[in-house]
Amino acid sequence: MATTTFSGPVVSTNGFTGAVTGDVTGDVVGTVKVPTYDVDGAPSAATAGAGTIIYVSDGLAGAPCLAVSDGTDWISPAGTAISDT
């Protein structure tokens, strides 16, 4: 399979396969899968960097949720640091 390097938006009418890397701007159409962790296995929020999103299987008092790094902690939709209790 050939490899093509380009700049600008990518439009696919029949699916897309591959990793999306770098700064992504514009609309994302379809599903987005973010990395999944449990509270104990979540990477350092500081290392991941502010604005990084992860899925935490037990991050909202044992319930699943998305979490966003504020550069220090992983913050749940409740506005608190993720916790499995």
ABEGO torsion letter per residue (X at the ends): XBBBBBBEBBBBAAEBBEBBBEBBBEBBBEBBBBBBBBAAABBBAAAAEBGBBBBBAAABGGBBBBBBBAGABBBBAAGBBBBAX
